[in-house]
Amino acid sequence: MSWALIGMGVLGAPLLGGLLFGIDRKVTARLQGRKGPPIVQPFYDVIKLLAKDSTYTNRRQVFYLYSHLLWMLVALVILLTRQDFLVFVFALTFSEVSLALAGFATKSPYSHVGSNREMLQILASEPVLVFMAFALYLATGSFLTGGVFLIDEPLLFSYPLLFLAVLLVLTILMRKSPFDISSSAHAHQELVRGISTEFSGKYLALLEIAHWVELIIILVIVFLFWANPWWAGVLLALGAYFLELLIDNTYARLKLGSMIRTTWAWGFGLSLVNILYFTL
Amino acid sequence: MTWNQFLLVALALPLAVALLNYLVRSPQIRKGSIIVMALALIASAVWLHTRVGDEAVVLSFPWGNLPILVLDLAILAYIAYVGIERRHPYIIALAVLQLAGLFYIELGLRPDVSEVPSLVIDRLSVVMYLVVAVIGSIICVYALQYMEEHDDHAHPEERKGRFFLWFVLFLGIMNGLIFANNLFWLYFFWEATTLCSFELIGHDDTRESRDNALLALFLNSIGGLAMIAAIFLLVNTFGGAAASLFAVVNSGLAVLSTSFLAALAFLVIGGFTKAAQLPFQNWLLGAMVAPTPVSALLHSSTMVKAGVYLILRLAPAYSGLPLSTAIALFGGFTFLAASLLAVADDNAKRVLAYSTVANLGLIVACCGINTALAVSAAVLLIVFHAVCKALLFMGVGVIEHNVGSRNIENMEGLAARMPAMMLVMSIGVFGMFLPPFGVLFAKWAAMEASIREPLLVALLVAGSTLTALFWTKWLGRMLSTLPREEEEARPVPMSGYYVTSLGTPALGLVMLSLGLPAVVNGLVLPSTMTWYPSAIQGVSGLNLAAFSWANYYNPEIVLGNAVMPEGLFPVGLLFVGLLLMLVVPMAFFAPEKERVGDIYLSGENLDEGPLSQYFAGAMEIPSQVSLGGYYFRGILNDRTVLSLNIVAAALIVMMIGVVAL
């Protein structure tokens, strides 16, 4: 199963992720009373970006952009091969840190603002994911994600509060309002796009593809909350995805401080209360 | 080589080289003797590694007990003299109390320590000796060049002689400390490291350095007093035979009497002061006024590592007691608090110092968790932290000499000006918190082991995230360069001493991380095996996805009809990731074929200067781009430090309370 699964994952995840982004744009357009682009529009965009003359501002910027995509894929592989969830969180963090460094690598005001905010987003999202690793252990006796496929009662039932915290964090990871502070997809909130300001051509395409992979990773995280039977998890993941779309379209983005306060108070708080409740 | 010859190399050789350099002030002799000593120490470390098996080597030198006692008294008398001369009442009081305690123990209790082995060398000592001998020697080589550039106009050779006296002596004393078993010997080496660090911190003889040296002396004297109190309690209750570290560790005496537990607690508190745990962290932060090699030495292989070494060594003795939980929570709190403080600092050396305090806190937390996995994580952290910190401090020293500042903001754009140093610093920083490097592996093990204490989990989770924040922030400042800046910049030449002393640990860090399974199986597991025989299992080899992985955890958890390990750290997979990270950009990126763009300045870029970093500002005035990092001074300030210190002090009081109950 292993090599085929890894191959399928590494190739399939961006395709599926891109498709979901297309659906996102369609749904968002419909919610706003527009017709919206075709569902495969994200692929057209990336193909066009790849065909463009690429410019870069700094060699290290390119290096860290590749690193962002590669470590995103490593994180995906760890998840797909049902390995240690804590190691997965570390790999994902490395990927996000690489993106922040790619933004920092150019002495440009806009990308620096974006990178600093990206760092704070990591600060906000990582703790909840680490708590999820501990929840996995407490529920299954192992840090490996494989465990959730074997337990009868879904993780969601014993960790409802943690699930809420994860939903909160998903908004950050998916870069959706109200937490899309490092770079926002909505032009009405941001005229110059934070962290990706200095990326162009195929390097911007790299970032897009990394986003697609990230989206799949996020959905798998939600899936783990109800992995047995598998279709329940898929429904849960899709439900969470459409919930995020709805929130994205009904909220404006928060300020930096509000994001930190919300995610640390609620994200950290809910997770900790849930873990303590489960252990005591 | 016999054991006596080994001890001559490990203890007497540094002493001889130190005295030689103090008496003969010739650059050639200094360089020659120190390089020879460095090679001899490294060779002796390799010899020791091959020589010591699972059985500890016991060496007795009863004739040494009296001279050691005399030296103890001499050091205390000198410390008291310093206190009187500098009018520091606390130092005088602490020294006098220690003297009184020592006199009372020797004359009042008259313990018979003739049966207590002076030195015991087991696998844990071997790991520590490898760290001290290899890292310490590399720092010595670095110091040879650094001190050439270090400002000292009046009496350069005389000052250098004095510097290398204490610097080299420090290595010999540290070696003694990690072998000492007789508590009076341990106490002597303990006080001698305090003295050495006092002399080295005050080396520059400015007002600031003298004050900070005094602070270090004061705070470490608290630790010295705690140790005397522990020795008193042990000897008073159990007699002279109890003045043995291994007797305490093996708890032959542990009838769980209050005085034994109190002695343990005092020894651990002594370790806290030396390891600069909150609220004692200020001496280590103040120590950065010393020349950089001193910081590198204090932070990586000596001094602070002596503190955690003692706590780690004692771990089996307090295993399973409430004291252990208290230590774990204390360490976890220090980890979080120091990481938080590191976020708010823009001084590179202070950030490194806070990170040291944080990592030592993590080691203390691991000792407190006190399971096989946790204790192994502690040993691993000691090794990898030493390599990383030595590298980072030496790097900051070189940068400081070139940039003229140790402020992180002034390191902006270092990537263009000193690409080699950028690489060194990147390896060091990545080594501290990113996969697949050893520190992260240890952190992973520590976190997975912490699951038994949910409160500790929360502390570690928060601390670990903050760690990522301050490292990335710093790396980001150094990376920040303008388009074409690197091509325009003139590279700074590096001395051969620097290339050697920075290149070895940088390469070593990568190799050790690559060979993580070998390090764990060959060094870490043997060092904890005696007391934690249920030891974690090292599984390496080809598996599921044809990646090799190390699985250092209970390998067989039965779940339904499947068997799976409790945790899994895929060393191979992560290194594949690292390799791809280096190879892929090289394969797909041809810089010469692509265009370098200007930075986006809202379309108001001006064509001034080669790097086009000016834009038309308000009133069309040309303005230069200037950026700065986030330091959160609004939330993190002196008040934060004070409240964190109070919490830490309360935790220590709680720890003593736990013993009393």
Interface residues (C-beta under 8 A of the other chain):
Chain A: S2 W3 I6 D53 S54 T55 Y56 T57 N58 R59 R60 V62 F63 Y66 S67 L70 W71 V74 V77 I78 T81 Q83 D84 L86 V87 F90 A91 T93 F94 V97 A100 L101 G103 F104 A105 T106 K107 S108 P109 Y110 H112 S115 N116 M119 L120 I122 L123 E126 P127 V130 F131 F134 Y137 L138 T140 G141 S142 F143 L144 G146 G147 L150 I151 V192 T197 E198 S200 F268 L272 I275 L276 T279 L280
Chain B: E412 G413 A415 L434 P435 L440 W444 M447 E448 I451 P454 V457 A458 V461 A462 S464 T465 L466 A468 L469 T472 K473 L475 G476 R477 L479 S480 T481 L482 P483 E485 E486 L544 A545 A546 I557 L559 G560 A562 M564 P565 E566 G567 L568 F569 P570 L573 L574 V576 G577 L580 M581 V584 P585 F588 F589 P591 E594 R595 V596 G597 D598 I599 Y600 L601 S602 Q613 V625 L627 G629 Y630
